[in-house]
Amino acid sequence: FTPHRSTRDYQQLDAAHHINAFLDQKALNQEGPRVMAEGRGVYLWDTDGKRYLDGMSGLWCTQVGYGRQELIAAAARQLQQLSYYNVFFHTTHPAVNELSERLFSLLPGDYRHVIYTNSGSEANELLIRCVRRYWDVMGKPDKKIFIGRHNGYHGSTVGSASLGGMKFMHEMGDLPIPGVEHIGEPYWFAHGGGLSPEAFGRQCAQELEDKILALGADKVAAFVAEPFQGAGGMIFPPESYWPEIQRICRQYDVLLCADEVIGGFGRTGEWFAHQHFHFQPDTLSIAKGLTSGYIPMGGLVLSRRIGETLVEQGGVFAHGLTYSGHPVAAAVALANLGVLQDEGLVERARTDTGPYLQTCLREVFSQHPLVGEIQGAGLVAALQFCRDKTTRQRFADETDISWRCRSIGFDEGVIIRSTLGRMIMAPALVISRGEIDELIDKTRIAVDRTAEEMGLR
Ligand SMILES: Cc1ncc(COP(=O)(O)O)c(CNc2cccc(C(=O)O)c2)c1O
């Protein structure tokens, strides 16, 4: 589809019919959205022909970059062969099974079953029903409560937004649903106070134990968390956090459910982010990098303990979506995993491009007067703006500053994400060292221009 209208035409059509995501549509209608029209490698072009280096992989998802012929051809072949069929009524098809075989060849040890969805939100909706069903079958039907974290993000449907801890989302639709509780987030820069990161990590984990004891361990089904918070600000927990969380979950027989929608498929330099943080979840929610965003697909991966219980003892599993395991999505995902494996893109993120990005970021920004913390591993990173590096005092209007920096970035031809007072980058795993240089250089210009324009020097 080649755009054949002007930017203004598309902006007027958008204003006429479309409600975009997570914004005030009236305000957008006045200024008009950017109209992205083309993508190749790590670059995007808008309908005015302006080129952007996409430092965010779309929305943390285009692992293999834009325009990969292997994925395009896989979609075309499957569309010709079998454009749709379902996995209901005692039916399956080749594509979804070829995908599962490859998926489990790269998952770590103890996982055996997967249920496919169209998105990460649906994977987390399913998580709620699946986990409660598991405890029913295990003879513990009262183990129903889920514990999530403030500022965690798990999606934008009723259950997934309830598992998430974003208050402004809960206010739309009277969320969270009953049976979902939240504890604090392990965001040391903002909430660590005088504690060392290690002590703060343990304190945050202790909150989970306190919450479990307050609720009664026999009532708590699972703890749900991202290995590192993504939409909440690209926040890596202190190293003491995950070992303690895992110990507590095991002690009270609370399932540990990792949301790998952002962390999965190579983002940290490991295939899955929980491997980077050295813990073993009972379930993995996946989406995004599964298909590199070429076509929607998500899924819920189950450990042997859970999957075999549901299959061997669970009887009818009362869940299914029209497009569960969609053949074209499965064919694209299979080709996508093939590119990731054949080109060694995860290993490159761990041993080459990832360390290069992390080292260059620290060389360029660690002495910057406005940057109080640099976090990340592999091909995901965040810069924390701060007013005073010694006290870690942040800016009162930090969302304005980071949004301004993001806008200046677009002006400079680079796409980086802003959340709270943090600038985030998560480029495609195909990025080269030369493109990393461009990403960092344009980010530095955007940060410096923000400082100058807002008199922050
Ligand atoms: C950890 C996590 N879990 C679930 C979802 C929901 O997936 P779907 O969107 O496919 O239903 C996500 C999605 N993450 C997401 C989605 C949209 C925007 C941003 C952002 O950082 O601006 C992040 C996510 O980051």
The ligand as an SDF file (V2000), in Angstrom:
LIG
                    3D

 25 26  0  0  0  0  0  0  0  0999 V2000
    5.1550   -6.1140   29.7170 C   0  0  0  0  0  0  0  0  0  0  0  0
    3.9580   -5.9890   28.8160 C   0  0  0  0  0  0  0  0  0  0  0  0
    2.9320   -6.8650   28.9330 N   0  0  0  0  0  0  0  0  0  0  0  0
    1.8310   -6.7680   28.1440 C   0  0  0  0  0  0  0  0  0  0  0  0
    1.7300   -5.7780   27.1870 C   0  0  0  0  0  0  0  0  0  0  0  0
    0.4790   -5.7060   26.3410 C   0  0  0  0  0  0  0  0  0  0  0  0
    0.7410   -6.2130   25.0590 O   0  0  0  0  0  0  0  0  0  0  0  0
   -0.2350   -5.7540   23.8470 P   0  0  0  0  0  0  0  0  0  0  0  0
   -0.0270   -4.2590   23.6840 O   0  0  0  0  0  0  0  0  0  0  0  0
    0.3020   -6.5710   22.6750 O   0  0  0  0  0  0  0  0  0  0  0  0
   -1.6490   -6.0940   24.2240 O   0  0  0  0  0  0  0  0  0  0  0  0
    2.7950   -4.8730   27.0010 C   0  0  0  0  0  0  0  0  0  0  0  0
    2.6760   -3.8460   25.9110 C   0  0  0  0  0  0  0  0  0  0  0  0
    3.6410   -2.8070   26.0030 N   0  0  0  0  0  0  0  0  0  0  0  0
    3.4220   -1.5940   25.4300 C   0  0  0  0  0  0  0  0  0  0  0  0
    2.3590   -1.3980   24.5760 C   0  0  0  0  0  0  0  0  0  0  0  0
    2.1640   -0.1170   24.0550 C   0  0  0  0  0  0  0  0  0  0  0  0
    3.0250    0.9420   24.3770 C   0  0  0  0  0  0  0  0  0  0  0  0
    4.0960    0.7010   25.2410 C   0  0  0  0  0  0  0  0  0  0  0  0
    5.0180    1.8300   25.6220 C   0  0  0  0  0  0  0  0  0  0  0  0
    6.0310    1.6010   26.2680 O   0  0  0  0  0  0  0  0  0  0  0  0
    4.6810    2.9550   25.2220 O   0  0  0  0  0  0  0  0  0  0  0  0
    4.2990   -0.5580   25.7510 C   0  0  0  0  0  0  0  0  0  0  0  0
    3.9150   -4.9590   27.8330 C   0  0  0  0  0  0  0  0  0  0  0  0
    4.9540   -4.0830   27.7490 O   0  0  0  0  0  0  0  0  0  0  0  0
  1  2  1  0
  2  3  1  0
  2 24  2  0
  3  4  2  0
  4  5  1  0
  5  6  1  0
  5 12  2  0
  6  7  1  0
  7  8  1  0
  8  9  2  0
  8 10  1  0
  8 11  1  0
 12 13  1  0
 12 24  1  0
 13 14  1  0
 14 15  1  0
 15 16  1  0
 15 23  2  0
 16 17  2  0
 17 18  1  0
 18 19  2  0
 19 20  1  0
 19 23  1  0
 20 21  2  0
 20 22  1  0
 24 25  1  0
M  END
$$$$
